[in-house]
């Protein structure tokens, strides 16, 4: 691979995608606002650009017809209006969104499920999606992203997690490595202006995965609190069906359930 990948807002998912792209022989340019983060990105092999803000001027200098672009920064109305239309200049583009656009929708969720824009953050995210799609990008709506150093297991180990209503609500998640693999596939051969949900094959009640993790970590079960006191992202009750993206790209998951995924985290974190 000789093409360049530009990652706008290179963070947790961006680093995972960058590793795959670099391993295949490509070049990666990543933007960040943080000087401290720039050092860790450079150690991966990323050509880092520290930019306090993304705008048309620096966007035009980074994006052209020979580059692929991965957008991972959180939605920002001003930045989105300036940068996302420039994706039309790229060879290919992927915008990482969130299943948060489904708002209060519960139960079975897939690409045909109507979005719920009553929550301001969902509306902002959906607006950014629209700009990216109009510019020809593929949109990936990711479930809860976890991986080494980030996710439910980290919060439980620190005693920071709380649970509501006996943990009956169903949660879907996706290991960052699997998400990165789908990002690369979408950049290489994705149908333009297509939306996919991305999640693992095992949406389960919170109580199941929390009990399993606490046993593995050797920590007590978290305290139970009223549902309304949880952060909005932890109040959802969704079974994400992500079969479409696996079918379209012919990819299976390396971490199809939380068991394989968190076991991988433990191994890489030295907890195993």
C-alpha positions as CSV (number, residue, x, y, z in Angstrom):
1,X,0.0,0.0,0.0
2,X,1.4,3.4,-1.0
3,X,-1.6,5.6,-0.4
4,X,-1.7,8.1,2.5
5,X,-4.4,8.1,5.2
6,X,-5.3,11.3,6.9
7,X,-6.9,10.9,10.4
8,X,-8.7,14.0,11.6
9,X,-8.8,14.1,15.4
10,X,-6.6,11.0,15.8
11,X,-7.4,9.4,19.2
12,X,-8.2,5.9,20.4
13,X,-9.9,4.5,17.3
14,X,-7.6,6.5,15.0
15,X,-4.5,5.0,16.5
16,X,-5.9,1.5,16.0
17,X,-6.7,2.3,12.3
18,X,-3.3,3.9,11.9
19,X,-1.5,0.8,13.1
20,X,-3.3,-1.3,10.4
21,X,-2.6,1.2,7.7
22,X,1.1,1.5,8.6
23,X,1.4,-2.3,8.8
24,X,0.2,-2.5,5.2
25,X,2.9,-0.1,4.1
26,X,0.9,3.1,3.9
27,X,1.6,6.5,5.3
28,X,-0.5,8.1,8.0
29,X,-1.0,11.8,8.8
30,X,-2.9,12.4,12.1
31,X,-4.1,15.6,13.5
32,X,-4.5,16.4,17.2
33,X,-5.0,19.5,19.4
34,X,-2.8,18.1,22.1
35,X,1.0,18.4,22.2
36,X,1.1,15.7,24.8
37,X,-0.8,13.3,22.6
38,X,1.4,14.2,19.6
39,X,4.3,12.4,21.3
40,X,2.4,9.1,21.6
41,X,1.1,9.3,18.1
42,X,4.6,9.9,16.7
43,X,5.8,6.8,18.5
44,X,3.3,4.7,16.5
45,X,4.8,6.1,13.3
46,X,2.1,8.7,12.5
47,X,3.1,12.0,10.9
48,X,1.6,14.2,13.5
49,X,0.1,17.7,12.9
50,X,-0.7,19.6,16.0
51,X,-3.6,21.9,15.0
52,X,-5.5,23.9,17.6
53,X,-8.4,23.9,15.3
54,X,-9.4,22.3,12.0
55,X,-10.4,24.7,9.3
56,X,-10.6,25.1,5.5
57,X,-7.0,26.3,5.2
58,X,-5.3,23.3,6.9
59,X,-8.0,21.0,5.5
60,X,-7.2,21.9,2.0
61,X,-3.5,21.3,2.6
62,X,-4.2,17.8,4.0
63,X,-6.9,16.4,1.8
64,X,-6.6,15.7,-1.9
65,X,-7.6,13.1,-4.5
66,X,-4.7,10.8,-3.5
67,X,-5.6,10.6,0.2
68,X,-8.0,8.6,2.2
69,X,-9.6,10.3,5.2
70,X,-10.9,9.0,8.5
71,X,-12.8,11.4,10.6
72,X,-12.8,10.5,14.3
73,X,-13.2,13.8,16.1
74,X,-16.4,14.5,18.0
75,X,-19.0,16.6,16.2
76,X,-18.5,20.3,16.4
77,X,-20.9,22.4,14.3
78,X,-18.4,25.0,13.3
79,X,-15.6,22.5,12.5
80,X,-18.0,20.2,10.7
81,X,-19.3,22.9,8.4
82,X,-15.8,23.8,7.5
83,X,-14.1,20.4,7.1
84,X,-16.6,17.8,6.2
85,X,-17.5,19.2,2.8
86,X,-13.8,18.9,1.9
87,X,-14.1,15.1,2.1
88,X,-15.4,15.2,-1.5
89,X,-11.8,16.0,-2.5
90,X,-10.5,12.7,-1.0
91,X,-10.1,9.3,-2.8
92,X,-12.3,7.8,0.0
93,X,-13.6,8.9,3.3
94,X,-15.1,7.4,6.4
95,X,-16.9,9.3,9.2
96,X,-17.1,7.5,12.6
97,X,-20.4,8.3,14.1
98,X,-22.3,6.7,17.1
99,X,-25.4,4.7,17.7
100,X,-26.2,7.7,19.9
101,X,-28.2,9.0,16.9
102,X,-30.9,6.5,17.8
103,X,-31.5,8.4,21.1
104,X,-34.2,6.8,23.2
105,X,-34.9,4.0,20.7
106,X,-34.7,0.6,22.4
107,X,-34.8,-3.1,21.4
108,X,-33.6,-4.2,18.0
109,X,-31.5,-1.5,16.2
110,X,-30.1,-1.7,12.7
111,X,-29.6,0.7,9.8
112,X,-33.4,0.8,9.1
113,X,-34.2,2.1,12.6
114,X,-35.3,5.8,12.6
115,X,-33.0,8.2,14.4
116,X,-34.1,10.1,17.4
117,X,-32.9,13.7,17.4
118,X,-34.6,14.9,20.5
119,X,-31.3,14.9,22.4
120,X,-29.0,17.8,21.3
121,X,-25.9,15.7,21.0
122,X,-27.7,13.2,18.7
123,X,-28.9,16.0,16.5
124,X,-25.4,17.5,16.3
125,X,-24.0,14.0,15.4
126,X,-26.7,13.4,12.7
127,X,-26.0,16.8,11.2
128,X,-22.3,16.0,10.9
129,X,-23.3,12.6,9.3
130,X,-25.3,14.4,6.7
131,X,-22.4,16.7,5.7
132,X,-20.1,13.7,5.5
133,X,-22.6,11.6,3.4
134,X,-23.2,14.5,1.1
135,X,-19.4,14.7,0.5
136,X,-19.4,11.0,-0.4
137,X,-18.2,9.4,2.9
138,X,-19.1,6.1,4.4
139,X,-20.7,6.6,7.9
140,X,-20.1,4.0,10.6
141,X,-22.4,4.3,13.6
142,X,-20.4,2.6,16.3
143,X,-21.7,1.0,19.5
144,X,-19.7,1.5,22.7
145,X,-16.0,1.4,21.8
146,X,-13.7,-0.5,24.1
147,X,-10.2,-1.9,24.0
148,X,-6.9,-2.0,25.9
149,X,-6.9,0.8,28.5
150,X,-10.5,1.9,27.8
151,X,-13.9,0.6,28.5
152,X,-16.2,-1.0,31.1
153,X,-13.4,-3.2,32.6
154,X,-11.3,-0.1,33.4
155,X,-14.2,1.7,35.2
156,X,-15.0,-1.5,37.2
157,X,-11.3,-1.9,38.2
158,X,-11.3,1.7,39.4
159,X,-14.6,1.3,41.2
160,X,-16.1,4.1,39.0
161,X,-19.0,2.2,37.5
162,X,-22.6,2.1,38.7
163,X,-25.5,0.0,37.6
164,X,-29.3,0.5,37.4
165,X,-32.4,-1.6,37.6
166,X,-30.5,-4.8,38.3
167,X,-28.5,-4.4,35.1
168,X,-31.3,-5.7,32.9
169,X,-30.7,-3.2,30.1
170,X,-28.9,-4.6,27.0
171,X,-25.7,-3.0,25.8
172,X,-23.9,-3.5,22.5
173,X,-20.2,-2.8,22.1
174,X,-17.4,-3.1,19.6
175,X,-13.7,-3.8,20.2
176,X,-11.6,-1.0,18.8
177,X,-9.5,-3.4,16.6
178,X,-12.6,-4.7,14.9
179,X,-13.9,-1.1,14.4
180,X,-10.6,-0.2,12.9
181,X,-10.7,-3.1,10.5
182,X,-14.1,-2.0,9.3
183,X,-12.8,1.5,8.8
184,X,-10.0,0.3,6.6
185,X,-12.3,-2.0,4.6
186,X,-14.7,0.9,4.1
187,X,-11.9,3.2,2.9
188,X,-10.6,0.5,0.5
189,X,-13.9,-0.7,-1.0
190,X,-16.8,0.9,0.7
191,X,-19.9,2.1,-1.2
192,X,-20.0,5.9,-1.0
193,X,-22.8,7.5,1.0
194,X,-23.6,4.3,2.8
195,X,-24.5,4.1,6.5
196,X,-23.6,1.0,8.6
197,X,-24.0,0.2,12.3
198,X,-21.0,-1.5,13.9
199,X,-21.2,-3.7,16.9
200,X,-20.2,-7.2,18.0
201,X,-22.4,-10.3,17.8
202,X,-23.3,-10.4,21.5
203,X,-25.5,-7.7,22.8
204,X,-26.1,-8.8,26.4
205,X,-27.7,-7.4,29.6
206,X,-25.3,-5.3,31.6
207,X,-25.5,-7.6,34.6
208,X,-24.0,-10.5,32.6
209,X,-20.9,-8.8,31.4
210,X,-20.4,-6.9,34.7
211,X,-20.6,-10.1,36.7
212,X,-18.2,-11.8,34.4
213,X,-15.7,-8.9,34.5
214,X,-15.9,-8.5,38.2
215,X,-15.1,-12.2,38.7
216,X,-12.1,-11.9,36.3
217,X,-10.9,-8.7,37.9
218,X,-11.5,-9.8,41.5
219,X,-13.5,-6.8,42.4
220,X,-17.0,-6.4,44.0
221,X,-20.1,-5.8,42.0
222,X,-20.8,-2.1,41.5
223,X,-23.4,-0.3,43.5
224,X,-26.9,0.1,42.1
225,X,-28.4,3.5,41.6
226,X,-31.6,5.0,40.1
227,X,-31.6,4.8,36.3
228,X,-31.9,8.5,35.8
229,X,-28.7,9.1,37.7
230,X,-26.6,7.3,35.1
231,X,-25.0,9.1,32.2
232,X,-27.3,9.1,29.2
233,X,-25.0,6.7,27.3
234,X,-25.5,4.1,30.1
235,X,-29.3,4.4,30.1
236,X,-29.8,2.8,26.7
237,X,-31.4,-0.6,26.2
238,X,-30.4,-1.7,22.7
239,X,-29.6,-4.8,20.7
240,X,-27.5,-3.6,17.8
241,X,-27.7,-5.9,14.7
242,X,-24.5,-5.3,12.7
243,X,-24.8,-8.2,10.2
244,X,-25.0,-5.9,7.2
245,X,-21.5,-4.5,7.4
246,X,-20.0,-8.0,7.9
247,X,-21.9,-9.2,4.9
248,X,-21.0,-6.3,2.6
249,X,-17.3,-6.4,3.4
250,X,-17.0,-10.1,3.9
251,X,-15.4,-9.7,7.3
252,X,-15.9,-11.6,10.5
253,X,-15.2,-10.2,13.9
254,X,-11.9,-11.0,15.7
255,X,-13.8,-10.4,18.9
256,X,-17.4,-11.5,18.4
257,X,-18.4,-11.3,22.1
258,X,-17.3,-9.5,25.2
259,X,-15.4,-12.5,26.4
260,X,-12.9,-12.6,23.5
261,X,-12.7,-8.8,23.5
262,X,-12.0,-8.2,27.2
263,X,-9.7,-11.3,27.4
264,X,-7.6,-9.5,24.7
265,X,-7.7,-6.4,26.9
266,X,-6.5,-8.3,29.9
267,X,-3.6,-9.9,28.0
268,X,-2.4,-6.6,26.5
269,X,-2.8,-4.8,29.8
270,X,-0.9,-7.5,31.7
271,X,-3.9,-8.4,33.8
272,X,-4.0,-12.0,32.7
